[in-house]
Amino acid sequence: MDQAYLTLNNGAKIPQFGMGVYMVPEGEPTKQACLEALRLGYRHIDTAHAYQNERSVGAAVRESGIPREEIWVTSKLWPSEYGEGKTMAGIDKMLARLNIGYIDLLLLHQQVGDYMDAWKDMERAVSQGKVRAIGLSNFESGRLEEVCEAADIKPAVLQVECHPYFQQEALKQRVAPYGTAIESWYPLGHGDPGLIQQPIFTELAKKYGKTNVQIILRWHIQAGNIIFPKSTNPAHIRDNFDIFDFALSDAEMQEIRKLDSGKRFYVSTLEEQEKNFAAWSPAD
Ligand SMILES: NC(=O)c1ccc[n+]([C@@H]2O[C@H](COP(=O)([O-])OP(=O)(O)OC[C@H]3O[C@@H](n4cnc5c(N)ncnc54)[C@H](OP(=O)(O)O)[C@@H]3O)[C@@H](O)[C@H]2O)c1
């Protein structure tokens, strides 16, 4: 199956489709899901220090037998690791956990803490060859522009909740001046049946001989979003990638556009984020 690639604002080519491993336990569950995905042709894995499964992602990459440079690995730093010097130490520990030589894309996971000094360390890590590209996750307040304006290296991506109910059109306008690509988390609404079973998806699934989930994932691809749906079910892992042999028409994309109701599955204020994310730090 053909993979789709996007060119980021630093010239790197990122596979537009991959596998997310949020809430997949460290050890065999993460390793086997990643190995199965890589065997099928996936070339992109999205993890985070907070997911506590980077060692298993790294093991899968090494054991896959696929040349390292063909696989894109993203990970994320938690706010407990933000700060001058502290962030570089966090990156070095991440490199040791992953044990795959370098990190393709490193994100600040949350918009709280000493994110400005963290960004400077991330820029240094790029110049030192530890990391290829850097970006942000969950920066939707004015802190997004604060980082973007001050940055020497503009964020390559912004990873946020994005799905047909919450299409992030306004945010896409905000990051356009920086050439930042949007990565969708909860691309399937975290598996929400109400979203997946929307009649428009059922109708299009019938027309194209696909599943409702495949229609949603295809919509993301054509909307220009980078996606990494999570699954530990081998049949889902296979089906989710089988979306590169058909295309939705402009009219069908417009129909799906109408589902953009502003409904988020994860809601929290900046104040709640400040309080909750500072109260926890992932184990090394
Ligand atoms: N930056 C952030 O703060 C943040 C937050 C959340 C997520 N993320 C990233 O985004 C990734 C995706 O988000 P997510 O895992 O929360 O949600 P998601 O990908 O929208 O949905 C995952 C759910 O959908 C189910 N599913 C997957 N394929 C399916 C299929 N073909 N048919 C039916 N059900 C299917 C999965 O169950 P099965 O396993 O049974 O298939 C799982 O329950 C994460 O893994 C993570 O990498 C980032």
Ligand as a Chemical Component Dictionary entry (heavy atoms), coordinates in Angstrom:
data_LIG
# 
_chem_comp.id                   LIG 
_chem_comp.type                 NON-POLYMER 
_chem_comp.pdbx_formal_charge   0 
_chem_comp.three_letter_code    LIG 
# 
loop_
_chem_comp_atom.comp_id 
_chem_comp_atom.atom_id 
_chem_comp_atom.alt_atom_id 
_chem_comp_atom.type_symbol 
_chem_comp_atom.charge 
_chem_comp_atom.model_Cartn_x 
_chem_comp_atom.model_Cartn_y 
_chem_comp_atom.model_Cartn_z 
_chem_comp_atom.pdbx_ordinal 
LIG N1  N1  N 0  -0.640  14.784 22.589 1  
LIG C1  C1  C 0  -1.614  14.357 23.348 2  
LIG O1  O1  O 0  -1.934  14.927 24.399 3  
LIG C2  C2  C 0  -2.375  13.132 22.929 4  
LIG C3  C3  C 0  -3.586  12.804 23.553 5  
LIG C4  C4  C 0  -4.248  11.674 23.139 6  
LIG C5  C5  C 0  -3.733  10.887 22.113 7  
LIG N2  N2  N 1  -2.546  11.219 21.520 8  
LIG C6  C6  C 0  -1.961  10.397 20.435 9  
LIG O2  O2  O 0  -2.967  10.111 19.468 10 
LIG C7  C7  C 0  -3.074  8.696  19.322 11 
LIG C8  C8  C 0  -4.482  8.321  18.958 12 
LIG O3  O3  O 0  -5.397  8.712  19.988 13 
LIG P1  P1  P 0  -6.194  7.656  20.851 14 
LIG O4  O4  O 0  -5.443  6.380  20.862 15 
LIG O5  O5  O -1 -6.456  8.196  22.177 16 
LIG O6  O6  O 0  -7.602  7.564  20.127 17 
LIG P2  P2  P 0  -8.067  7.105  18.675 18 
LIG O7  O7  O 0  -6.937  6.657  17.831 19 
LIG O8  O8  O 0  -8.985  8.167  18.176 20 
LIG O9  O9  O 0  -8.997  5.856  19.026 21 
LIG C9  C9  C 0  -8.465  4.675  19.543 22 
LIG C10 C10 C 0  -9.629  3.735  19.841 23 
LIG O10 O10 O 0  -10.263 3.384  18.606 24 
LIG C11 C11 C 0  -10.313 1.972  18.488 25 
LIG N3  N3  N 0  -10.075 1.628  17.080 26 
LIG C12 C12 C 0  -8.939  1.788  16.377 27 
LIG N4  N4  N 0  -9.086  1.324  15.130 28 
LIG C13 C13 C 0  -10.366 0.874  15.047 29 
LIG C14 C14 C 0  -11.114 0.254  14.009 30 
LIG N5  N5  N 0  -10.585 0.040  12.816 31 
LIG N6  N6  N 0  -12.400 -0.097 14.288 32 
LIG C15 C15 C 0  -12.952 0.111  15.497 33 
LIG N7  N7  N 0  -12.282 0.688  16.527 34 
LIG C16 C16 C 0  -10.996 1.058  16.301 35 
LIG C17 C17 C 0  -9.214  1.442  19.378 36 
LIG O11 O11 O 0  -9.531  0.172  19.890 37 
LIG P3  P3  P 0  -8.653  -1.163 19.514 38 
LIG O12 O12 O 0  -7.308  -1.024 20.160 39 
LIG O13 O13 O 0  -9.495  -2.260 20.060 40 
LIG O14 O14 O 0  -8.572  -1.214 18.015 41 
LIG C18 C18 C 0  -9.206  2.469  20.511 42 
LIG O15 O15 O 0  -10.190 2.153  21.475 43 
LIG C19 C19 C 0  -2.605  8.153  20.682 44 
LIG O16 O16 O 0  -2.303  6.784  20.669 45 
LIG C20 C20 C 0  -1.425  9.043  20.946 46 
LIG O17 O17 O 0  -0.316  8.623  20.180 47 
LIG C21 C21 C 0  -1.878  12.334 21.915 48 
# 
loop_
_chem_comp_bond.comp_id 
_chem_comp_bond.atom_id_1 
_chem_comp_bond.atom_id_2 
_chem_comp_bond.value_order 
_chem_comp_bond.pdbx_ordinal 
LIG N1  C1  SING 1  
LIG C1  O1  DOUB 2  
LIG C1  C2  SING 3  
LIG C2  C3  SING 4  
LIG C2  C21 DOUB 5  
LIG C3  C4  DOUB 6  
LIG C4  C5  SING 7  
LIG C5  N2  DOUB 8  
LIG N2  C6  SING 9  
LIG N2  C21 SING 10 
LIG C6  O2  SING 11 
LIG C6  C20 SING 12 
LIG O2  C7  SING 13 
LIG C7  C8  SING 14 
LIG C7  C19 SING 15 
LIG C8  O3  SING 16 
LIG O3  P1  SING 17 
LIG P1  O4  DOUB 18 
LIG P1  O5  SING 19 
LIG P1  O6  SING 20 
LIG O6  P2  SING 21 
LIG P2  O7  DOUB 22 
LIG P2  O8  SING 23 
LIG P2  O9  SING 24 
LIG O9  C9  SING 25 
LIG C9  C10 SING 26 
LIG C10 O10 SING 27 
LIG C10 C18 SING 28 
LIG O10 C11 SING 29 
LIG C11 N3  SING 30 
LIG C11 C17 SING 31 
LIG N3  C12 SING 32 
LIG N3  C16 SING 33 
LIG C12 N4  DOUB 34 
LIG N4  C13 SING 35 
LIG C13 C14 SING 36 
LIG C13 C16 DOUB 37 
LIG C14 N5  SING 38 
LIG C14 N6  DOUB 39 
LIG N6  C15 SING 40 
LIG C15 N7  DOUB 41 
LIG N7  C16 SING 42 
LIG C17 O11 SING 43 
LIG C17 C18 SING 44 
LIG O11 P3  SING 45 
LIG P3  O12 DOUB 46 
LIG P3  O13 SING 47 
LIG P3  O14 SING 48 
LIG C18 O15 SING 49 
LIG C19 O16 SING 50 
LIG C19 C20 SING 51 
LIG C20 O17 SING 52 
# 
